[in-house]
Amino acid sequence: MQVATEIRKQAFGHTSDGMAVELYTLANREVEARITNYGGIIVSLHTPDRNGKLDDLVLGYDSLDKYIAKTPYFGAIIGRYANRIAHATFSLDGITYTLAKNDGDNHLHGGFNKRVWTAKDVSSSAGQALELTYLSKDGEEGFPGNLPVKVVYTLTDKNELKIDYSATTDKDTVLNLTNHAYFNLAGQGNGDILQQHIMIQADRFTPIDQFSIPTGELRSVKGTPFDFTTATAIGARIDQDDQQLKMGKGYDHNWVLNNPAAGSLFLAAQAYDPHSGRVLEVLTTEPGIQLYTGNFLDGIHGKDGKVYDRRNAFCLETQHFPDSPNHPSFPTSELKPGQHFESTTVYKFSTK
Ligand code: GLA
């Protein structure tokens, strides 16, 4: 068992209104994750390759100012609602709610990635752990209900970065939380991820329209470039003449996980880099996972002088399905007073 010690804390800068922001380092013998309480962003994540060489696997910035100025959600906690809500509107209990439009006519990803969260060291024998809490007020971005949210990052001695999300509400509301880490198993800034392999335990996915909104259909992946039931290089089919790939400009879709016991921890996806030997396993209690292949990265200047171009990273965002509040047939994203929302995702690192 790893001996729990205090997590290291250092200054990371100030927000424009003068709030101090910190950077916390969670470490075990092999893996080191640095997380800021601004947006709960995973700023860096070093793991060994098969020869023991450490690399930083996540895209991001060197300074807080850059995260504040502009970010494609690098490494952040996403909420209240991960991914899109069509036309930035939904109704609940007969009331129509209007949300902030931040993606054309749609609402995308909310604003939790731009909030300063309250941090607390909750390390234990389970590993070094950082608790982040935030009170999302009734009406934030148009969502109903005061929503106290808690996110706990734990680095275990099995090289797992575990993320436990919880929340309650004082009004009926909808909720969808995830983390938007951009991974490159060859190390951030080291080219594209097209040779890296992905396996997703899902027989179906949710096709999208031209605005990246699910049509409502749950479509079989069989015989399509969306079949990742056996590990396949991300780039093997990404440029095929396929209407869904064109719509997403690559992969930017939600898969319907085959979890036989909804709500229990399930191996959703596995990624593998044949060159470094790194393996990333993603386990989750969520019903869906978004594979996004960095289709919109366009020469962003990131950490250590690296430049991030199209398809230089992939995201595996565990989640409820996009636009669920407008699709009663999708697993519900509703949360009611008295209910306790809980969700866990584990990113596990190893080599082979
Ligand atoms: C998600 C969305 C994408 C894009 C990225 C961030 O994966 O589905 O369309 O917005 O986040 O750029």
Residues whose N, C-alpha, C, O or C-beta is under 5 A from the ligand:
A	BS01	GLA	P72 D252 Y292 F296
